[in-house]
Amino acid sequence: MHCAEIAAEGVSEEVAAEPRSYTGQYLAPMLGKPVLSNDEGGEQEAAE
């Protein structure tokens, strides 16, 4: 079992800039920013 991790905090623009944040991926298009995913610079854990 894995625990949740806080990937970003701050104002909407700061959260949207963090590629590990699922909330940031949701907010980015609303803020007119490109959507960053885990494979574009964020750490991604291997599936067990």
N, CA, C and O atoms as a Maestro MAE file, in Angstrom:
{
 s_m_m2io_version
 :::
 2.0.0
}

f_m_ct {
 s_m_title
 :::
 protein
 m_atom[192] {
  # First column is atom index #
  i_m_mmod_type
  r_m_x_coord
  r_m_y_coord
  r_m_z_coord
  i_m_residue_number
  s_m_chain_name
  s_m_pdb_residue_name
  s_m_pdb_atom_name
  i_m_atomic_number
  :::
  1 25 0.842 -1.172 0.000 1 A "MET " " N  " 7
  2 3 0.000 0.000 0.000 1 A "MET " " CA " 6
  3 2 0.893 1.243 0.000 1 A "MET " " C  " 6
  4 15 1.878 1.309 0.734 1 A "MET " " O  " 8
  5 25 0.544 2.204 -0.813 2 A "HIS " " N  " 7
  6 3 1.311 3.447 -0.903 2 A "HIS " " CA " 6
  7 2 0.499 4.585 -0.309 2 A "HIS " " C  " 6
  8 15 -0.722 4.646 -0.457 2 A "HIS " " O  " 8
  9 25 1.189 5.466 0.351 3 A "CYS " " N  " 7
  10 3 0.540 6.651 0.912 3 A "CYS " " CA " 6
  11 2 0.554 7.771 -0.125 3 A "CYS " " C  " 6
  12 15 1.395 7.800 -1.024 3 A "CYS " " O  " 8
  13 25 -0.383 8.676 0.022 4 A "ALA " " N  " 7
  14 3 -0.426 9.838 -0.870 4 A "ALA " " CA " 6
  15 2 0.733 10.768 -0.529 4 A "ALA " " C  " 6
  16 15 1.242 10.766 0.592 4 A "ALA " " O  " 8
  17 25 1.134 11.549 -1.501 5 A "GLU " " N  " 7
  18 3 2.228 12.488 -1.329 5 A "GLU " " CA " 6
  19 2 1.775 13.845 -1.838 5 A "GLU " " C  " 6
  20 15 1.138 13.931 -2.888 5 A "GLU " " O  " 8
  21 25 2.091 14.890 -1.120 6 A "ILE " " N  " 7
  22 3 1.787 16.238 -1.593 6 A "ILE " " CA " 6
  23 2 2.831 16.584 -2.639 6 A "ILE " " C  " 6
  24 15 4.020 16.677 -2.333 6 A "ILE " " O  " 8
  25 25 2.387 16.774 -3.873 7 A "ALA " " N  " 7
  26 3 3.303 17.030 -4.985 7 A "ALA " " CA " 6
  27 2 3.536 18.516 -5.194 7 A "ALA " " C  " 6
  28 15 4.576 18.910 -5.720 7 A "ALA " " O  " 8
  29 25 2.582 19.347 -4.790 8 A "ALA " " N  " 7
  30 3 2.717 20.784 -5.009 8 A "ALA " " CA " 6
  31 2 1.846 21.536 -4.021 8 A "ALA " " C  " 6
  32 15 0.840 21.021 -3.532 8 A "ALA " " O  " 8
  33 25 2.248 22.750 -3.740 9 A "GLU " " N  " 7
  34 3 1.430 23.639 -2.939 9 A "GLU " " CA " 6
  35 2 1.660 25.062 -3.425 9 A "GLU " " C  " 6
  36 15 2.697 25.371 -4.012 9 A "GLU " " O  " 8
  37 25 0.696 25.912 -3.177 10 A "GLY " " N  " 7
  38 3 0.810 27.294 -3.597 10 A "GLY " " CA " 6
  39 2 -0.419 27.727 -4.375 10 A "GLY " " C  " 6
  40 15 -1.471 27.091 -4.312 10 A "GLY " " O  " 8
  41 25 -0.267 28.813 -5.106 11 A "VAL " " N  " 7
  42 3 -1.371 29.316 -5.917 11 A "VAL " " CA " 6
  43 2 -1.550 28.409 -7.129 11 A "VAL " " C  " 6
  44 15 -0.684 27.588 -7.429 11 A "VAL " " O  " 8
  45 25 -2.656 28.555 -7.812 12 A "SER " " N  " 7
  46 3 -3.007 27.676 -8.936 12 A "SER " " CA " 6
  47 2 -1.899 27.555 -9.969 12 A "SER " " C  " 6
  48 15 -1.635 26.457 -10.460 12 A "SER " " O  " 8
  49 25 -1.249 28.653 -10.307 13 A "GLU " " N  " 7
  50 3 -0.188 28.639 -11.309 13 A "GLU " " CA " 6
  51 2 0.997 27.793 -10.859 13 A "GLU " " C  " 6
  52 15 1.619 27.113 -11.674 13 A "GLU " " O  " 8
  53 25 1.312 27.830 -9.562 14 A "GLU " " N  " 7
  54 3 2.423 27.029 -9.039 14 A "GLU " " CA " 6
  55 2 2.082 25.541 -9.064 14 A "GLU " " C  " 6
  56 15 2.927 24.710 -9.398 14 A "GLU " " O  " 8
  57 25 0.852 25.214 -8.712 15 A "VAL " " N  " 7
  58 3 0.412 23.814 -8.731 15 A "VAL " " CA " 6
  59 2 0.398 23.296 -10.165 15 A "VAL " " C  " 6
  60 15 0.819 22.167 -10.415 15 A "VAL " " O  " 8
  61 25 -0.079 24.102 -11.108 16 A "ALA " " N  " 7
  62 3 -0.144 23.691 -12.514 16 A "ALA " " CA " 6
  63 2 1.247 23.482 -13.112 16 A "ALA " " C  " 6
  64 15 1.395 22.727 -14.074 16 A "ALA " " O  " 8
  65 25 2.260 24.132 -12.562 17 A "ALA " " N  " 7
  66 3 3.621 24.009 -13.078 17 A "ALA " " CA " 6
  67 2 4.327 22.746 -12.590 17 A "ALA " " C  " 6
  68 15 5.410 22.426 -13.081 17 A "ALA " " O  " 8
  69 25 3.744 22.026 -11.644 18 A "GLU " " N  " 7
  70 3 4.363 20.816 -11.096 18 A "GLU " " CA " 6
  71 2 3.870 19.581 -11.843 18 A "GLU " " C  " 6
  72 15 2.699 19.219 -11.720 18 A "GLU " " O  " 8
  73 25 4.747 18.919 -12.623 19 A "PRO " " N  " 7
  74 3 4.304 17.786 -13.443 19 A "PRO " " CA " 6
  75 2 3.818 16.581 -12.642 19 A "PRO " " C  " 6
  76 15 3.081 15.759 -13.186 19 A "PRO " " O  " 8
  77 25 4.200 16.442 -11.374 20 A "ARG " " N  " 7
  78 3 3.750 15.297 -10.566 20 A "ARG " " CA " 6
  79 2 2.352 15.500 -10.002 20 A "ARG " " C  " 6
  80 15 1.775 14.567 -9.444 20 A "ARG " " O  " 8
  81 25 1.798 16.697 -10.134 21 A "SER " " N  " 7
  82 3 0.506 17.018 -9.532 21 A "SER " " CA " 6
  83 2 -0.654 16.705 -10.479 21 A "SER " " C  " 6
  84 15 -0.766 17.291 -11.556 21 A "SER " " O  " 8
  85 25 -1.509 15.779 -10.063 22 A "TYR " " N  " 7
  86 3 -2.705 15.492 -10.859 22 A "TYR " " CA " 6
  87 2 -3.639 16.700 -10.854 22 A "TYR " " C  " 6
  88 15 -4.298 16.983 -11.855 22 A "TYR " " O  " 8
  89 25 -3.695 17.401 -9.746 23 A "THR " " N  " 7
  90 3 -4.501 18.623 -9.689 23 A "THR " " CA " 6
  91 2 -3.941 19.657 -10.661 23 A "THR " " C  " 6
  92 15 -4.700 20.354 -11.335 23 A "THR " " O  " 8
  93 25 -2.622 19.756 -10.733 24 A "GLY " " N  " 7
  94 3 -1.982 20.679 -11.669 24 A "GLY " " CA " 6
  95 2 -2.294 20.348 -13.114 24 A "GLY " " C  " 6
  96 15 -2.479 21.244 -13.938 24 A "GLY " " O  " 8
  97 25 -2.352 19.047 -13.426 25 A "GLN " " N  " 7
  98 3 -2.699 18.629 -14.790 25 A "GLN " " CA " 6
  99 2 -4.132 19.024 -15.121 25 A "GLN " " C  " 6
  100 15 -4.439 19.342 -16.270 25 A "GLN " " O  " 8
  101 25 -4.999 19.007 -14.132 26 A "TYR " " N  " 7
  102 3 -6.396 19.406 -14.326 26 A "TYR " " CA " 6
  103 2 -6.499 20.925 -14.483 26 A "TYR " " C  " 6
  104 15 -7.259 21.415 -15.319 26 A "TYR " " O  " 8
  105 25 -5.735 21.668 -13.680 27 A "LEU " " N  " 7
  106 3 -5.817 23.131 -13.701 27 A "LEU " " CA " 6
  107 2 -5.142 23.771 -14.921 27 A "LEU " " C  " 6
  108 15 -5.578 24.820 -15.393 27 A "LEU " " O  " 8
  109 25 -4.085 23.141 -15.424 28 A "ALA " " N  " 7
  110 3 -3.277 23.753 -16.481 28 A "ALA " " CA " 6
  111 2 -4.093 24.254 -17.676 28 A "ALA " " C  " 6
  112 15 -3.910 25.404 -18.075 28 A "ALA " " O  " 8
  113 25 -4.988 23.446 -18.269 29 A "PRO " " N  " 7
  114 3 -5.741 23.950 -19.420 29 A "PRO " " CA " 6
  115 2 -6.633 25.151 -19.070 29 A "PRO " " C  " 6
  116 15 -6.839 26.038 -19.898 29 A "PRO " " O  " 8
  117 25 -7.151 25.170 -17.858 30 A "MET " " N  " 7
  118 3 -7.997 26.292 -17.438 30 A "MET " " CA " 6
  119 2 -7.197 27.580 -17.299 30 A "MET " " C  " 6
  120 15 -7.743 28.678 -17.409 30 A "MET " " O  " 8
  121 25 -5.892 27.431 -17.057 31 A "LEU " " N  " 7
  122 3 -5.017 28.591 -16.907 31 A "LEU " " CA " 6
  123 2 -4.290 28.930 -18.198 31 A "LEU " " C  " 6
  124 15 -3.459 29.837 -18.228 31 A "LEU " " O  " 8
  125 25 -4.610 28.188 -19.284 32 A "GLY " " N  " 7
  126 3 -3.972 28.437 -20.570 32 A "GLY " " CA " 6
  127 2 -2.530 27.960 -20.619 32 A "GLY " " C  " 6
  128 15 -1.730 28.481 -21.397 32 A "GLY " " O  " 8
  129 25 -2.190 26.968 -19.790 33 A "LYS " " N  " 7
  130 3 -0.830 26.430 -19.741 33 A "LYS " " CA " 6
  131 2 -0.809 25.044 -20.372 33 A "LYS " " C  " 6
  132 15 -1.835 24.364 -20.400 33 A "LYS " " O  " 8
  133 25 0.350 24.616 -20.879 34 A "PRO " " N  " 7
  134 3 0.439 23.251 -21.409 34 A "PRO " " CA " 6
  135 2 0.329 22.252 -20.262 34 A "PRO " " C  " 6
  136 15 0.761 22.528 -19.143 34 A "PRO " " O  " 8
  137 25 -0.247 21.099 -20.548 35 A "VAL " " N  " 7
  138 3 -0.396 20.061 -19.533 35 A "VAL " " CA " 6
  139 2 0.900 19.270 -19.466 35 A "VAL " " C  " 6
  140 15 1.331 18.695 -20.465 35 A "VAL " " O  " 8
  141 25 1.526 19.239 -18.290 36 A "LEU " " N  " 7
  142 3 2.740 18.464 -18.076 36 A "LEU " " CA " 6
  143 2 2.353 17.152 -17.423 36 A "LEU " " C  " 6
  144 15 1.557 17.133 -16.485 36 A "LEU " " O  " 8
  145 25 2.908 16.061 -17.912 37 A "SER " " N  " 7
  146 3 2.609 14.757 -17.324 37 A "SER " " CA " 6
  147 2 3.855 14.210 -16.654 37 A "SER " " C  " 6
  148 15 4.938 14.780 -16.791 37 A "SER " " O  " 8
  149 25 3.713 13.119 -15.939 38 A "ASN " " N  " 7
  150 3 4.840 12.510 -15.238 38 A "ASN " " CA " 6
  151 2 5.973 12.148 -16.180 38 A "ASN " " C  " 6
  152 15 7.131 12.190 -15.764 38 A "ASN " " O  " 8
  153 25 5.697 11.796 -17.427 39 A "ASP " " N  " 7
  154 3 6.763 11.406 -18.334 39 A "ASP " " CA " 6
  155 2 7.475 12.609 -18.956 39 A "ASP " " C  " 6
  156 15 8.355 12.428 -19.797 39 A "ASP " " O  " 8
  157 25 7.118 13.821 -18.563 40 A "GLU " " N  " 7
  158 3 7.779 15.017 -19.084 40 A "GLU " " CA " 6
  159 2 8.579 15.714 -17.987 40 A "GLU " " C  " 6
  160 15 8.568 16.940 -17.882 40 A "GLU " " O  " 8
  161 25 9.267 14.925 -17.177 41 A "GLY " " N  " 7
  162 3 10.141 15.544 -16.204 41 A "GLY " " CA " 6
  163 2 9.857 15.173 -14.769 41 A "GLY " " C  " 6
  164 15 10.718 15.379 -13.913 41 A "GLY " " O  " 8
  165 25 8.699 14.638 -14.465 42 A "GLY " " N  " 7
  166 3 8.401 14.242 -13.102 42 A "GLY " " CA " 6
  167 2 8.895 12.835 -12.828 42 A "GLY " " C  " 6
  168 15 9.107 12.043 -13.746 42 A "GLY " " O  " 8
  169 25 9.070 12.543 -11.568 43 A "GLU " " N  " 7
  170 3 9.476 11.192 -11.213 43 A "GLU " " CA " 6
  171 2 8.276 10.270 -11.325 43 A "GLU " " C  " 6
  172 15 7.158 10.640 -10.963 43 A "GLU " " O  " 8
  173 25 8.509 9.102 -11.814 44 A "GLN " " N  " 7
  174 3 7.430 8.140 -11.964 44 A "GLN " " CA " 6
  175 2 7.889 6.833 -11.357 44 A "GLN " " C  " 6
  176 15 8.952 6.323 -11.712 44 A "GLN " " O  " 8
  177 25 7.095 6.280 -10.438 45 A "GLU " " N  " 7
  178 3 7.467 5.044 -9.783 45 A "GLU " " CA " 6
  179 2 7.161 3.856 -10.691 45 A "GLU " " C  " 6
  180 15 6.197 3.877 -11.456 45 A "GLU " " O  " 8
  181 25 7.972 2.849 -10.596 46 A "ALA " " N  " 7
  182 3 7.731 1.621 -11.344 46 A "ALA " " CA " 6
  183 2 6.551 0.876 -10.745 46 A "ALA " " C  " 6
  184 15 6.375 0.862 -9.527 46 A "ALA " " O  " 8
  185 25 5.757 0.269 -11.580 47 A "ALA " " N  " 7
  186 3 4.611 -0.522 -11.100 47 A "ALA " " CA " 6
  187 2 5.102 -1.786 -10.436 47 A "ALA " " C  " 6
  188 15 6.035 -2.429 -10.918 47 A "ALA " " O  " 8
  189 25 4.484 -2.138 -9.345 48 A "GLU " " N  " 7
  190 3 4.876 -3.364 -8.637 48 A "GLU " " CA " 6
  191 2 3.944 -4.486 -8.975 48 A "GLU " " C  " 6
  192 15 4.111 -5.599 -8.477 48 A "GLU " " O  " 8
  :::
 }
 m_bond[191] {
  # First column is bond index #
  i_m_from
  i_m_to
  i_m_order
  :::
  1 1 2 1
  2 2 3 1
  3 3 4 2
  4 3 5 1
  5 5 6 1
  6 6 7 1
  7 7 8 2
  8 7 9 1
  9 9 10 1
  10 10 11 1
  11 11 12 2
  12 11 13 1
  13 13 14 1
  14 14 15 1
  15 15 16 2
  16 15 17 1
  17 17 18 1
  18 18 19 1
  19 19 20 2
  20 19 21 1
  21 21 22 1
  22 22 23 1
  23 23 24 2
  24 23 25 1
  25 25 26 1
  26 26 27 1
  27 27 28 2
  28 27 29 1
  29 29 30 1
  30 30 31 1
  31 31 32 2
  32 31 33 1
  33 33 34 1
  34 34 35 1
  35 35 36 2
  36 35 37 1
  37 37 38 1
  38 38 39 1
  39 39 40 2
  40 39 41 1
  41 41 42 1
  42 42 43 1
  43 43 44 2
  44 43 45 1
  45 45 46 1
  46 46 47 1
  47 47 48 2
  48 47 49 1
  49 49 50 1
  50 50 51 1
  51 51 52 2
  52 51 53 1
  53 53 54 1
  54 54 55 1
  55 55 56 2
  56 55 57 1
  57 57 58 1
  58 58 59 1
  59 59 60 2
  60 59 61 1
  61 61 62 1
  62 62 63 1
  63 63 64 2
  64 63 65 1
  65 65 66 1
  66 66 67 1
  67 67 68 2
  68 67 69 1
  69 69 70 1
  70 70 71 1
  71 71 72 2
  72 71 73 1
  73 73 74 1
  74 74 75 1
  75 75 76 2
  76 75 77 1
  77 77 78 1
  78 78 79 1
  79 79 80 2
  80 79 81 1
  81 81 82 1
  82 82 83 1
  83 83 84 2
  84 83 85 1
  85 85 86 1
  86 86 87 1
  87 87 88 2
  88 87 89 1
  89 89 90 1
  90 90 91 1
  91 91 92 2
  92 91 93 1
  93 93 94 1
  94 94 95 1
  95 95 96 2
  96 95 97 1
  97 97 98 1
  98 98 99 1
  99 99 100 2
  100 99 101 1
  101 101 102 1
  102 102 103 1
  103 103 104 2
  104 103 105 1
  105 105 106 1
  106 106 107 1
  107 107 108 2
  108 107 109 1
  109 109 110 1
  110 110 111 1
  111 111 112 2
  112 111 113 1
  113 113 114 1
  114 114 115 1
  115 115 116 2
  116 115 117 1
  117 117 118 1
  118 118 119 1
  119 119 120 2
  120 119 121 1
  121 121 122 1
  122 122 123 1
  123 123 124 2
  124 123 125 1
  125 125 126 1
  126 126 127 1
  127 127 128 2
  128 127 129 1
  129 129 130 1
  130 130 131 1
  131 131 132 2
  132 131 133 1
  133 133 134 1
  134 134 135 1
  135 135 136 2
  136 135 137 1
  137 137 138 1
  138 138 139 1
  139 139 140 2
  140 139 141 1
  141 141 142 1
  142 142 143 1
  143 143 144 2
  144 143 145 1
  145 145 146 1
  146 146 147 1
  147 147 148 2
  148 147 149 1
  149 149 150 1
  150 150 151 1
  151 151 152 2
  152 151 153 1
  153 153 154 1
  154 154 155 1
  155 155 156 2
  156 155 157 1
  157 157 158 1
  158 158 159 1
  159 159 160 2
  160 159 161 1
  161 161 162 1
  162 162 163 1
  163 163 164 2
  164 163 165 1
  165 165 166 1
  166 166 167 1
  167 167 168 2
  168 167 169 1
  169 169 170 1
  170 170 171 1
  171 171 172 2
  172 171 173 1
  173 173 174 1
  174 174 175 1
  175 175 176 2
  176 175 177 1
  177 177 178 1
  178 178 179 1
  179 179 180 2
  180 179 181 1
  181 181 182 1
  182 182 183 1
  183 183 184 2
  184 183 185 1
  185 185 186 1
  186 186 187 1
  187 187 188 2
  188 187 189 1
  189 189 190 1
  190 190 191 1
  191 191 192 2
  :::
 }
}
